[in-house]
Amino acid sequence: MSTSATADRGEDGLLAAEYVLRLLMPDEERAFERRLQSDRSLLRDVAEWTTRFSGMDSEVAESAPHRRVKRALEQRLFGAPEGASWLQRIGLWQGVSAVSVAMVGVLAFQVMQGPQMIQPQNGPIYVSEVMAQDQSLRVLAVYDEDAGQLQVTRTAGAALPGRTLELWAIPEGAAPISLGVLPENGRAALLLPEGVAALGLTLAISDEPIGGSPTGQPTGAVLAAGQITDI
């Protein structure tokens, strides 16, 4: 956001910046998020401030923990039993992926402004942030009911060398359904299987061999998961 644009928005523009920087008091933040759900101009302010601030840590080098340390920490924090089934491990993300609807809405707004994405019409918009426990992998999924497409954007992380990321839809009480391998450029427009409702659907990402799962079901580790909600 330019300085002049910020000035034009006045107090709301400054509030948006304070919200992105987490400077608001808890009651102020809750009131601001209620406004975000119905005020698209305010949502645009937050999206632009988020983009502006996102490069501030670009010069800080990432440091990944040793795999053994990471595994021990996850076991201590989340208590995942050895040998837990793929579907059982999805439960590890139930608390982690319950991100603020308002902030997911901000990310969705950014995705929908992308030049390659279909602009939403009048139907409902559903979103999900499919996220790893440590946020090392994050994928934003936006479902536009008018277009009938699930627009997927990877915002953090990537597949391991020689591996690929595969996205799965998991209807309640049913087996995972592959939505396809995520492309290397991090963006895709996918179709949900016929008869599968978007709202409340669980999405998950697994680590798979190049070309995707050879069995039609997840074979690798669960890397991220999230549930689709409305905005």
N, C-alpha and C positions, 0 to 999 in steps of 0.2 A: 504494500500500500504506500502511495506517495505521501509526502508530508502534507501537500495541499489537500489530498483526499481525506487524510486523517482530520485535518482542520475542518473540512466541510461537514464531516460527520459529528463534530463537536464532542459532547460528553459520551455519546454512545460509542464513538470510535475509541476514546480513551478507555472506557469500560471494557471494550473488547480486548484491547491490549493487556489490561490488567487481568482479565480472565485467562488469557492464554498463558500469562506468566504466573498464574495462580497467586495473585496478590489480593484477591477479594476475600472478605470475611465469609465464613460458611453460609450465613443467612443471605448475604449479598450474592454469593455464587449460586445458591439455589434459586433465588429470584431471577437472576440473569438467565439461567438455564431454562426456566419456564418461558421467558420471553423468546429464547432461541427457537422454541418449538413452533412458533407462529410468525416470527419476524424474519423474513428472508434477507432484508437489508442488514440486520444485525448478524445473521448467519454468514453473510458475505464478508462483513468486517472481520469476524473471527477467522474465517478461512484465509483471508489475506494476511492477517497478523501471524497466523500459524505458519504460512509459507515464508513470511519475512524472517521470523525468528528461527526457522528450522535449520538455517545454515550457520548459526552461531557456534555450533560445536564441530564444524566440519574439519577444523585443524587439530582436533583431539583424536589421537589414535585409539582404535578399539583394542581391547585386551580380552581375549577369550580364555576362560579357565580351562585347565587340563580336564579331559573328559572324565577321568576318575574322580576328580574333585567335584565336578558338576553333578555327576551321578550320585555321589554321596550326599551332596547338599539337597538335591531333589528328593532323595529317599528320606532325609531328615525332615524336610519341610512338608512334603506331600504324602509321605508314607505309602507310596505305591507298592503293593506286594509284588515280589518276583513272580513272573509267569502270569501276570494279570492279562486278561484277554484284551484284544484291540478295543472292543466296545467299552469294556470297563475302564480302560485308560482315558477314554473321552471324558469321564467324570472329573478328571484332574483339572479341567479347564472351566468347570462350571462357575467358580468364583472369579478366576482370573479374567475370563472373557466377558464378564458382565460389566462392560465399560459404559460410561455415561452415554445415554441416547443422544444428548446434545452434541458431544464431541464426535461421535460417529456420524451424526448429521453433518457436521462441519467437513469431515473427510469425504462424505458422500457428495456434498456440494462441490468440492474441488474436483472429484472424479467426473461429475456430470458436466463440468465446464471444459473438460478436455476436448481437443479438436477431433479426436477419433471416436468419441463416445456419442451415443444417441441422446438427444435432449429429451427429458421427460415431458409428458403431456399432462393430462388431468388425472390419471389414475394414481393409486397409492404407490409410494416408494418404500421398499423394504431394504434394510441394510444389515450387514454383519461384519464385525472385525474378527477375522479368523487369526488367532494369535497364539504364539508359543508362550509357555510359562514365563520364560525370561525375556520375552518380547524380541528375541533375536530373529524371529520370522513373523511378519505381519502381512496379512492380505485383506484388503477391503473388498467386500462383495456388495454390489448395489443391484437390486432387482427392480426393474421398471415394468410394471404390469402391462402398461400400454404397448410397449415394445416387445414384451414377452421374453426379455433377455436378462441374464445375470451378467452384469459387467464386473469383471474381476481385475483388481489392480494390486500388485505386490508393492508394498511400501517399505518393507525392510526384509533383509535376508535373501538367500538364494539356495539353489540345490547344491549339494556336495559334488565335487568333481566326479564325473562318470555316473551320476545319479540324476534323478528327475523328481519333481514335485507333482503329485497327483491329487486332484480335488475330488472329494466324495460328498454326496448328499446322503443324509441318514434320516429318513422319516421315522417317526416314533414307532417303536416296536418292529421295525423292519431292518433288513440287512443293508449295508452301505451300497450305494449306487455310484459308479464312476461318472463324473462329469467331464473327465478328460485330464490330460497332462497340461500343466501350466507352461506356457511358452517362456523362452529365456528372456524376452523383452519385458515380462512382468505384467502384460495386459492381455485380456481375452474377453470375448463376448460369448457366453455359453447359454445353452437351452436347458431348462429343467425337464426331467422326464415327464411324460404325459401323466396327468393325474396326481402329481406331487405338488402340494401347496407350498408356497414360499414361506409364509408367515409361520414362525416357530420351528422351521426346519433347521436341523443341525448340519453344519458344514465342517469338514475336517480335511487335513492335508497329511498325506503319508509320504515317506521316503521310498522311492521305487527305482527299479532299474530303468535304463534308457528305454523309452517306448511305453512305459507304464507297467502296471501289474500284469504278470503273465497268467494270472488265475481268474481275473475278474473281481477279485476281492483284495483288500489291502494285505500286502505281504511284509512291508517294512514298518519302521517305527512311526508312531503318531507324533507329528511335529507341531501341529497347531489345530485348534478347533474353536468354534464359535456358533452362536445361534442367531438366526435371522429374526429381526424385530422391525417394527414400523417406526417411521419418523413423521 
